[in-house]
Amino acid sequence: MTPSNTGTGRSGAGDTAVLAELQRLRESIDNIDAAVVHMLAERFKCTQQVGHLKAEHQLPPADPDREAQQIARLRTLAESAHLDPAFAEKLLNFIVAEVIRHHERIAEEVVAAEDTTAGVSRATG
């Protein structure tokens, strides 16, 4: 790595130690990023099941009361973890918007499947 790649623009005897520490920290960040992706995948597996359950029982894709509870809970968790609560709220809002989009798509698929089944029943009945 050249001095310009370190972000400092300086070189010296400490470069090797600094670069080694930078590499160690970046490897930790990469591992954490991988864990975050896997945790999000698990979360979305659960929310897909929720979406199917809601669609099968004609429940709305969004649940504003639940979302408000989750935001409050996440803000509290963020504060105790020394993470900006506003950032945590923005992240949850982004995730929830995607979940609602998935739930709407699942509901449309369930309705379409029911329409297809009903059409077959009428045609054969």
For each residue, the residues with C-beta under 8 A, 3 or more apart:
1: 5 6 19
2: 5 6
3: 6 8 9 10 11 15
4: 9
5: 1 2
6: 1 2 3 9 10 15 18 19 22
7:
8: 3 18
9: 3 4 6
10: 3 6
11: 3 15
12: 15
13: 16
14: 17 18
15: 3 6 11 12 18 19
16: 13 19 20
17: 14 20 21
18: 6 8 14 15 21 22
19: 1 6 15 16 22 23
20: 16 17 23 24
21: 17 18 24 25
22: 6 18 19 25 26
23: 19 20 26 27
24: 20 21 27 28
25: 21 22 28 29
26: 22 23 29 30
27: 23 24 30 31
28: 24 25 31 32
29: 25 26 32 33
30: 26 27 33 34
31: 27 28 34 35
32: 28 29 35 36
33: 29 30 36 37
34: 30 31 37 38
35: 31 32 38 39
36: 32 33 39 40
37: 33 34 40 41
38: 34 35 41 42
39: 35 36 42 43
40: 36 37 43 44 95
41: 37 38 44 45
42: 38 39 45 46
43: 39 40 46 47 95
44: 40 41 47 48 98 99 102
45: 41 42 48 49
46: 42 43 49 50
47: 43 44 50 51 99 102 103
48: 44 45 51 52 102 106
49: 45 46 52 53
50: 46 47 53 54 99 103
51: 47 48 54 55 61 99 102 103 106 107
52: 48 49 55 56 106 110
53: 49 50 56 57 59
54: 50 51 57 59 60 61 103 106 107
55: 51 52 58 59 103 106 107 109 110 111
56: 52 53 110
57: 53 54
58: 55
59: 53 54 55
60: 54 63
61: 51 54 100 103 104 107
62: 67 100 103
63: 60 66 67
64: 67 68
65: 68 69
66: 63 69 70
67: 62 63 64 70 71 96
68: 64 65 71 72
69: 65 66 72 73
70: 66 67 73 74 92 96
71: 67 68 74 75 89 92 93
72: 68 69 75 76
73: 69 70 76 77
74: 70 71 77 78 85 88 89 92
75: 71 72 78 79 85 88 89
76: 72 73 79 80 85
77: 73 74 80 81 88
78: 74 75 81 83 84 85 87 88 89
79: 75 76 82 83 85
80: 76 77
81: 77 78
82: 79
83: 78 79 87 88
84: 78 87 88
85: 74 75 76 78 79 88 89
86: 89 90
87: 78 83 84 90 91
88: 74 75 77 78 83 84 85 91 92
89: 71 74 75 78 85 86 92 93
90: 86 87 93 94
91: 87 88 94 95
92: 70 71 74 88 89 95 96
93: 71 89 90 96 97
94: 90 91 97 98
95: 40 43 91 92 98 99
96: 67 70 92 93 99 100
97: 93 94 100 101
98: 44 94 95 101 102
99: 44 47 50 51 95 96 102 103
100: 61 62 96 97 103 104
101: 97 98 104 105
102: 44 47 48 51 98 99 105 106
103: 47 50 51 54 55 61 62 99 100 106 107
104: 61 100 101 107 108
105: 101 102 108 109
106: 48 51 52 54 55 102 103 109 110
107: 51 54 55 61 103 104 110 111
108: 104 105 111 112
109: 55 105 106 112 113
110: 52 55 56 106 107 113 114
111: 55 107 108 114 115
112: 108 109 115 116
113: 109 110 116 117
114: 110 111 117 118
115: 111 112 118 119
116: 112 113 119 120
117: 113 114 120 121
118: 114 115 121 122
119: 115 116 122 123
120: 116 117 123 124
121: 117 118 124 125
122: 118 119 125
123: 119 120
124: 120 121
125: 121 122
